[in-house]
């Protein structure tokens, strides 16, 4: 596969099972690929490509990681909310939407989900596998539900914090990407240590979290793992997990 001219951007969603972690790769414009990341083996499985856009912060993954929900903008400007098997895009449940005011949702359990808004009941297609409810809200339910389920502390200013260890605290700033020339729903991060009186701004980290006590983050289309030190001169040392920049579009059928 040839290296594309543009740098990929990544978004990651943890489930409760480290064998099922969703990775969305965006780039070039209007191209998105979905992957499963098995964090126990650091292996990656490519799902499918979409010629369109997925609204990352309207997405959620089920607690067991076997399904996920997303809002997409596809061909002809159509928007729709889908429940699919991780990491694929093919719909099990399909909800046609009107615009992007609402859409997406969150999982209430492995077999129940809640939509952010109301879909067109006449045209939707349901598999019958899930209990479906609707909420009269346009909130980006997916990311907030997932972060709090995974142990992030919600701050009054809308940001989230998580302790990493050795005095380090990771802060996730959600919905402020326009400060750095990105989409408004993208993330940026800060890493701080009160004992060292050190705060490191990391606007280029598209996503960051903790895995097995270590910092993991996405930057420049690459997924990285970092070992933290209680040292202001060398606060961390990072190592590549996987480079997503080498992938290019290919049509793939879901195995269901």
Residue, then its C-alpha position, 0 to 999 in steps of 0.5 A: x500500500x502506498x503512503x497517502x499524502x495527507x496525515x491520518x487522524x485517529x479516534x479510539x473508543x474503549x469497551x470493558x473488554x480489552x480485546x475489543x477496542x474501536x479505532x476510527x481512522x480519518x483521512x483524506x477528507x471524506x474517507x473513514x476506516x474502522x478497526x478493532x484493536x486487541x489491546x492484549x496482543x496489540x493486533x489490529x483488524x481492519x473493518x470497512x471503509x466509508x466514503x463519507x464522514x462519521x461524527x466521532x463524538x456521537x459514537x459509542x461502543x457497547x460494554x462488551x465491545x461487540x457492537x457500536x453506534x455511530x452517526x454518518x454523513x454519506x452519499x448525497x448528503x444523507x445522514x443516518x444512525x447505525x448499530x453495527x458489529x465491531x469493527x464493521x460499518x454494515x448496519x444491524x439497525x438502521x435509522x435514517x436521520x435529517x441533518x446532524x442536529x441529533x443522531x448517534x447515541x449511547x449503549x445502556x447495556x450490551x443489548x440496549x441503546x438510546x438514540x440522541x433524538x428521534x428517527x423516522x419510524x417508517x423508514x428505519x430497519x431494526x434487527x430485533x436484537x436490541x431494545x431501542x429508546x429515544x431521548x429528546x436531546x441533541x447532546x453528543x451522548x456517546x463520548x460522555x457516556x463512554x468516558x464516565x463509564x471508563x473512570x474519567x472524572x467529569x469536571x464542571x467546565x465540561x472537561x475530563x480528568x484521569x489519574x495515570x500514576x506517579x502523580x501524573x494527571x491526564x486532562x481531556x478537553x472535548x469539543x475545543x478543536x477549533x482552537x487548533x484548526x480542527x473540527x469543533x468536536x475534536x479533542x486536545x489534552x494536557x498532562x500535568x504533575x502537581x509535585x513537579x509544578x509542570x503542565x504540558x499542553x498537547x494540542x496535537x494529541x487527537x485522543x489519549x487514555x490510560x492502558x494498563x497503567x501507561x499513557x496511550x495517545x494518538x498523534x499524526x496518524x500514529x498510536x503511541x504508548x508512553x512510559x511516564x517519569x517523575x522528571x521535568x526534563x524527561x517527563x515521558x518516553x513514547x513508543x510506536x504501537x501502530x502507524x495508520x498512515x499507510x492505509x488507503x481506501x479499499x472496498x470490503x464486505x462485512x462478514x455478516 
